[in-house]
Amino acid sequence: MKKTICFAGLLSETNLGDIVIIESTEGLYKKSLAGKGNFEFKRLNLQFGQVSFLNKVVRKLKRLATEKLKLDGNRLEIEMLKKHYRSQLKEAELVVLVGGGLIKYKYQGVFLYLIALIETAEELGIPVVINAAGVEGYSETDPRCQLLKMSLNKDIVKSITTRDDLETLSKKYMHQDSKIHIDKVADPAVYSDEIYKTNKQESDTYGIGLVRGGIFLDNERQLTPEEVAIFYADLISEVESRGLKYQMFTNGSSSDNELLPLIKNKLGRNHLELIVPKQDDELVNVISTFTTVIAARLHANIISYSLNIPSIGLVWNDKLALFGDDIGYPERFFEYNQLDAKKIVDAAVLANEQGYEQGQWNKYKSTAKSNIDVIVNKWIANEL
């Protein structure tokens, strides 16, 4: 008899880093489960991206009615999400939240997805594993954060691992008497080289990853879209002045293209070539063609790492700096007030010469896989 695992993630995201997370997590689970039984793998979209137009209209009307009557809008949204999730989880025997920036409450409404999914799994008696989640902030006074905390501590949640802030997860989100398995692991996308069967290609081209202009301000870092565009223009000028080859790219999100006209204007150009991947495998392949990457998107850096390609991170969120610390190269990650084009190109050239210390590279990567092996073995033995 087949046992069904449901992988839950942000399937509608145009930022292809989220799709790489899903593919990598599922791929690592499949490798760990190989030869251990008969399994079926399904996916659940945490978002409403695949819901019919009629249902979207109904949801909108319910929201408007809730606002007018001054009801609890969060609870209404959670109940609508639960209805969406319940129909997809009926046959599941394990739910794996695949990771990404999940444990957060300030924007994007992701905390509602987690609460709804955990409550639904609890009602159906399906154990929940949260894999390599990003932890982004905590508040004792924000009701959204406290709702999320309550759900994370439910008995149906068997394991929570984080790719970054273990201290905030273990000391603030989790009850001190909690028996839930907690650990710090690498993001599953560190195995994207194996999952996508892609290797680093011989190249002397530097990759420059664009990001949307407002991302720094949205994360309480005082750098305006125009200042971000000026930085990119300065960066391109600096790379060109040194005679280095470069190629601009994005992680696929259309919003990451928005600064291109402003960058061209700052440089006095009519054209700048920009690669915009349409599929996740294309993103991995594009990054594989670079010798070193300079990028703000976390998964441009993580995919580079998986391919043994050095990267320089532009920090708009603490998760990038934490990744730099974890891999042993904090000096390769620059905060918003350190975005000096000359210093960043200096760092990129040095990183290109140094690469990664291979013992640490292998050790850090292995944490993503070893934790999944532990979860799989416990689940098969009915000890999760």
C-alpha positions as CSV (number, residue, x, y, z in Angstrom):
1,M,0.0,0.0,0.0
2,K,1.3,3.4,-1.0
3,K,2.0,6.1,1.7
4,T,1.5,9.6,0.5
5,I,3.7,12.6,1.3
6,C,2.4,16.1,0.5
7,F,4.9,18.8,-0.1
8,A,3.5,22.3,0.7
9,G,5.0,25.4,-0.7
10,L,4.6,28.7,-2.7
11,L,3.9,27.1,-6.0
12,S,2.6,30.3,-7.6
13,E,5.7,32.3,-7.0
14,T,7.4,33.9,-10.0
15,N,10.5,34.2,-8.0
16,L,11.9,30.9,-9.2
17,G,14.0,30.5,-6.0
18,D,10.9,29.3,-4.3
19,I,10.4,26.6,-7.0
20,V,14.0,25.5,-6.6
21,I,13.3,25.0,-2.9
22,I,10.3,22.8,-3.7
23,E,12.1,20.7,-6.3
24,S,15.2,20.3,-4.0
25,T,13.2,19.3,-0.9
26,E,11.1,16.8,-2.8
27,G,14.2,15.4,-4.6
28,L,16.1,14.9,-1.3
29,Y,13.1,13.1,0.3
30,K,12.8,10.8,-2.8
31,K,16.5,9.9,-2.5
32,S,16.1,9.2,1.2
33,L,13.0,7.1,0.7
34,A,14.5,5.1,-2.2
35,G,14.2,1.3,-1.5
36,K,12.3,1.9,1.7
37,G,8.7,1.3,0.5
38,N,6.0,2.4,-1.9
39,F,5.4,6.1,-1.8
40,E,3.3,8.7,-3.6
41,F,4.3,12.3,-3.7
42,K,1.8,15.2,-4.0
43,R,2.1,19.0,-3.9
44,L,0.0,21.6,-2.2
45,N,0.0,25.3,-3.2
46,L,-0.1,27.4,0.0
47,Q,-1.3,30.3,-2.1
48,F,-4.6,30.5,-4.0
49,G,-2.9,30.7,-7.4
50,Q,-4.8,27.7,-8.8
51,V,-8.2,28.6,-7.4
52,S,-11.1,29.3,-9.8
53,F,-12.1,32.8,-10.7
54,L,-15.5,32.3,-9.0
55,N,-13.9,31.3,-5.8
56,K,-11.6,34.3,-5.9
57,V,-14.6,36.6,-6.3
58,V,-16.4,34.9,-3.3
59,R,-13.2,35.4,-1.2
60,K,-13.1,39.1,-2.1
61,L,-16.7,39.6,-1.2
62,K,-16.2,37.8,2.1
63,R,-13.3,40.1,2.9
64,L,-15.3,43.2,2.1
65,A,-18.1,42.0,4.3
66,T,-15.7,41.2,7.1
67,E,-14.2,44.7,6.9
68,K,-17.6,46.3,6.9
69,L,-18.8,44.3,9.9
70,K,-15.4,44.7,11.7
71,L,-15.0,41.0,12.1
72,D,-11.7,39.1,12.6
73,G,-10.3,39.2,9.0
74,N,-7.4,36.9,9.9
75,R,-9.7,34.2,11.1
76,L,-11.9,34.4,8.0
77,E,-8.9,34.1,5.8
78,I,-7.6,31.1,7.8
79,E,-11.0,29.4,7.5
80,M,-11.0,29.9,3.7
81,L,-7.5,28.6,3.4
82,K,-8.4,25.5,5.5
83,K,-11.2,24.7,3.1
84,H,-8.7,24.9,0.2
85,Y,-6.2,22.8,2.0
86,R,-8.6,20.1,3.4
87,S,-9.6,18.8,0.0
88,Q,-5.9,18.3,-0.9
89,L,-4.8,16.6,2.3
90,K,-7.4,13.9,2.6
91,E,-5.0,11.1,1.6
92,A,-1.7,12.5,2.9
93,E,0.1,10.7,5.7
94,L,2.9,13.3,6.1
95,V,2.9,17.0,5.3
96,V,6.3,18.7,4.6
97,L,6.5,22.5,4.4
98,V,9.4,22.8,2.1
99,G,11.0,25.9,3.4
100,G,11.7,29.4,2.3
101,G,10.7,32.5,4.2
102,L,7.9,30.9,6.1
103,I,8.2,31.9,9.8
104,K,7.3,35.6,9.5
105,Y,4.3,37.8,10.1
106,K,5.1,41.4,9.0
107,Y,4.1,41.1,5.3
108,Q,3.0,38.7,2.5
109,G,0.5,37.0,4.8
110,V,2.6,33.8,4.9
111,F,1.8,33.4,8.7
112,L,-1.9,32.8,7.7
113,Y,-0.8,29.9,5.4
114,L,1.1,28.2,8.1
115,I,-1.6,28.6,10.7
116,A,-4.3,27.3,8.3
117,L,-2.2,24.3,7.2
118,I,-1.2,23.3,10.7
119,E,-4.8,23.5,11.9
120,T,-6.0,21.5,8.9
121,A,-3.4,18.8,9.5
122,E,-4.3,18.7,13.2
123,E,-8.0,18.1,12.4
124,L,-7.0,15.3,9.9
125,G,-4.4,13.8,12.2
126,I,-1.5,14.3,9.7
127,P,2.0,15.0,11.2
128,V,3.7,18.2,10.0
129,V,7.4,18.7,9.3
130,I,8.7,22.3,8.6
131,N,11.9,22.0,6.6
132,A,14.7,24.7,6.6
133,A,12.3,27.6,7.1
134,G,13.5,31.2,7.2
135,V,12.8,32.9,10.5
136,E,12.2,36.6,10.1
137,G,11.5,38.5,13.3
138,Y,9.5,38.0,16.5
139,S,7.2,40.2,18.6
140,E,5.6,39.6,22.0
141,T,3.0,42.2,21.2
142,D,2.0,41.7,17.6
143,P,-1.1,39.4,17.5
144,R,0.0,38.0,14.1
145,C,3.2,36.7,15.6
146,Q,1.5,35.3,18.6
147,L,-1.0,33.4,16.5
148,L,1.9,31.9,14.5
149,K,3.7,31.0,17.7
150,M,0.6,29.2,19.0
151,S,0.4,27.1,15.8
152,L,4.0,26.2,15.7
153,N,3.8,24.7,19.2
154,K,0.9,22.4,18.4
155,D,1.6,18.7,19.0
156,I,0.9,17.8,15.3
157,V,4.1,19.7,14.4
158,K,6.9,17.1,14.8
159,S,9.9,18.9,13.5
160,I,10.9,22.5,12.7
161,T,14.3,23.2,11.2
162,T,15.6,26.6,10.1
163,R,18.2,27.7,7.6
164,D,19.1,30.8,9.5
165,D,17.9,32.1,12.9
166,L,17.9,29.1,15.3
167,E,18.1,31.3,18.4
168,T,14.9,33.2,17.6
169,L,13.1,30.0,16.7
170,S,14.2,28.0,19.8
171,K,14.1,30.7,22.4
172,K,11.2,32.9,21.3
173,Y,8.8,31.0,19.1
174,M,9.0,27.6,20.8
175,H,7.8,26.9,24.3
176,Q,10.7,26.0,26.6
177,D,9.2,22.6,27.4
178,S,8.5,21.8,23.8
179,K,9.3,18.3,22.6
180,I,9.3,19.3,18.9
181,H,12.5,18.4,17.1
182,I,14.4,21.7,16.4
183,D,17.6,22.1,14.5
184,K,19.6,24.3,12.1
185,V,20.2,23.0,8.6
186,A,21.2,24.3,5.2
187,D,18.6,25.3,2.7
188,P,17.7,22.3,0.5
189,A,18.7,24.3,-2.6
190,V,22.4,23.7,-1.7
191,Y,21.7,20.4,-3.5
192,S,20.3,22.1,-6.6
193,D,23.4,21.0,-8.5
194,E,22.5,17.3,-7.9
195,I,18.7,17.8,-8.2
196,Y,18.9,19.6,-11.6
197,K,22.0,17.5,-12.7
198,T,23.9,20.7,-13.5
199,N,27.6,21.5,-13.1
200,K,29.5,24.7,-13.0
201,Q,30.6,25.6,-16.6
202,E,34.0,27.0,-17.6
203,S,33.5,30.7,-17.7
204,D,35.0,34.1,-17.1
205,T,31.7,36.0,-16.9
206,Y,30.4,37.6,-13.7
207,G,26.7,37.3,-13.1
208,I,24.9,40.4,-11.8
209,G,21.5,39.7,-10.3
210,L,19.0,42.5,-10.3
211,V,16.3,42.9,-7.7
212,R,13.2,45.1,-7.4
213,G,13.9,48.7,-6.2
214,G,11.7,48.7,-3.2
215,I,13.0,45.6,-1.5
216,F,15.4,47.4,0.8
217,L,12.8,49.9,2.1
218,D,10.2,47.0,2.5
219,N,12.7,45.4,4.9
220,E,13.4,48.6,6.9
221,R,16.7,49.3,5.2
222,Q,17.0,52.9,4.1
223,L,17.9,52.6,0.4
224,T,15.4,54.1,-2.1
225,P,14.7,52.5,-5.5
226,E,16.7,55.3,-7.2
227,E,19.7,54.7,-4.9
228,V,19.5,51.0,-5.8
229,A,19.5,51.9,-9.5
230,I,22.5,54.2,-9.0
231,F,24.3,51.4,-7.3
232,Y,23.7,49.0,-10.1
233,A,24.8,51.6,-12.7
234,D,28.0,52.2,-10.6
235,L,28.6,48.5,-10.4
236,I,28.3,48.0,-14.1
237,S,30.6,50.9,-14.8
238,E,33.2,49.5,-12.3
239,V,33.1,46.0,-13.9
240,E,33.4,47.5,-17.4
241,S,36.3,49.7,-16.3
242,R,38.3,46.6,-15.3
243,G,37.6,44.8,-18.5
244,L,35.6,42.1,-16.8
245,K,32.8,40.2,-18.7
246,Y,29.4,40.4,-17.1
247,Q,25.8,39.3,-17.6
248,M,22.7,40.7,-15.8
249,F,20.0,38.3,-14.8
250,T,17.0,37.9,-12.4
251,N,15.4,35.1,-10.5
252,G,12.4,35.3,-12.8
253,S,10.1,37.7,-10.9
254,S,8.9,40.5,-13.3
255,S,9.3,43.0,-10.5
256,D,13.0,42.5,-10.6
257,N,13.1,44.0,-14.1
258,E,11.6,47.3,-13.0
259,L,14.9,49.2,-12.4
260,L,16.3,48.4,-15.8
261,P,15.1,51.6,-17.5
262,L,16.5,53.7,-14.7
263,I,19.8,51.9,-14.8
264,K,20.0,52.4,-18.6
265,N,19.2,56.1,-18.1
266,K,22.0,56.5,-15.4
267,L,24.5,54.9,-17.8
268,G,23.2,56.7,-20.9
269,R,22.5,53.4,-22.7
270,N,19.7,52.4,-25.0
271,H,20.2,48.7,-24.3
272,L,21.4,46.4,-21.5
273,E,21.1,42.7,-21.9
274,L,19.1,41.0,-19.1
275,I,18.3,37.3,-18.8
276,V,14.9,36.6,-17.3
277,P,14.5,32.9,-16.7
278,K,11.0,31.4,-17.2
279,Q,11.5,28.1,-15.5
280,D,13.4,27.0,-12.4
281,D,15.8,24.7,-14.4
282,E,16.6,27.7,-16.6
283,L,17.6,29.8,-13.5
284,V,20.0,27.0,-12.3
285,N,21.5,26.7,-15.8
286,V,21.9,30.5,-16.2
287,I,23.8,30.7,-12.9
288,S,26.0,27.7,-13.8
289,T,27.4,29.8,-16.7
290,F,29.0,32.4,-14.3
291,T,32.4,32.4,-12.7
292,T,31.2,34.5,-9.7
293,V,27.8,36.0,-8.9
294,I,26.9,39.4,-7.3
295,A,23.2,39.2,-6.3
296,A,20.6,40.3,-3.8
297,R,18.2,37.4,-4.1
298,L,19.1,34.8,-1.5
299,H,18.6,31.8,-3.8
300,A,20.9,33.3,-6.5
301,N,23.5,33.0,-3.8
302,I,22.5,29.6,-2.6
303,I,22.3,28.1,-6.1
304,S,25.7,29.6,-6.8
305,Y,27.0,27.9,-3.6
306,S,25.5,24.6,-4.7
307,L,27.4,24.9,-8.0
308,N,30.7,25.8,-6.2
309,I,30.5,29.3,-7.7
310,P,31.5,32.1,-5.3
311,S,28.9,34.8,-4.7
312,I,28.7,38.3,-3.3
313,G,25.5,39.0,-1.5
314,L,23.7,42.4,-1.3
315,V,21.9,42.3,2.0
316,W,18.3,43.6,2.1
317,N,17.2,41.1,4.7
318,D,19.1,39.5,7.6
319,K,18.8,36.0,6.0
320,L,21.5,36.9,3.5
321,A,24.0,38.0,6.2
322,L,23.2,34.8,8.2
323,F,23.8,32.7,5.1
324,G,27.2,34.4,4.7
325,D,28.0,33.6,8.3
326,D,26.9,30.0,8.0
327,I,29.1,29.3,4.9
328,G,32.1,30.9,6.5
329,Y,32.4,34.0,4.3
330,P,30.6,36.9,6.1
331,E,33.0,39.4,4.3
332,R,31.3,38.5,1.0
333,F,27.9,39.9,2.1
334,F,27.4,43.7,2.1
335,E,24.7,45.7,4.0
336,Y,22.7,48.4,2.3
337,N,25.0,51.1,3.7
338,Q,28.1,49.3,2.4
339,L,27.1,49.2,-1.3
340,D,30.3,50.7,-2.7
341,A,30.8,49.4,-6.3
342,K,34.6,49.4,-6.1
343,K,34.7,47.4,-2.8
344,I,32.1,44.9,-4.1
345,V,34.0,44.3,-7.3
346,D,37.2,43.9,-5.3
347,A,35.4,41.3,-3.1
348,A,34.0,39.5,-6.2
349,V,37.5,39.3,-7.8
350,L,39.0,38.0,-4.6
351,A,36.2,35.4,-4.1
352,N,36.7,34.3,-7.7
353,E,40.3,33.5,-6.9
354,Q,39.6,31.9,-3.5
355,G,36.5,29.8,-4.2
356,Y,35.2,27.8,-1.2
357,E,37.1,25.7,1.3
358,Q,35.8,22.3,0.1
359,G,35.8,20.6,3.5
360,Q,33.4,23.2,4.9
361,W,31.4,23.3,1.7
362,N,30.7,19.6,1.9
363,K,30.0,19.7,5.6
364,Y,27.5,22.5,5.4
365,K,25.7,21.0,2.4
366,S,25.3,17.7,4.2
367,T,23.2,19.1,7.0
368,A,20.3,19.6,4.5
369,K,20.3,15.9,3.6
370,S,21.2,14.3,7.0
371,N,18.2,16.0,8.7
372,I,15.8,14.7,6.1
373,D,17.2,11.2,6.5
374,V,16.5,11.4,10.2
375,I,12.9,12.5,9.6
376,V,12.3,9.8,7.0
377,N,13.6,7.0,9.2
378,K,11.5,8.2,12.2
379,W,8.4,8.5,10.0
380,I,8.8,5.0,8.5
381,A,9.4,3.5,12.0
382,N,6.2,5.4,13.3
383,E,8.4,7.3,15.8
384,L,7.9,10.8,14.4
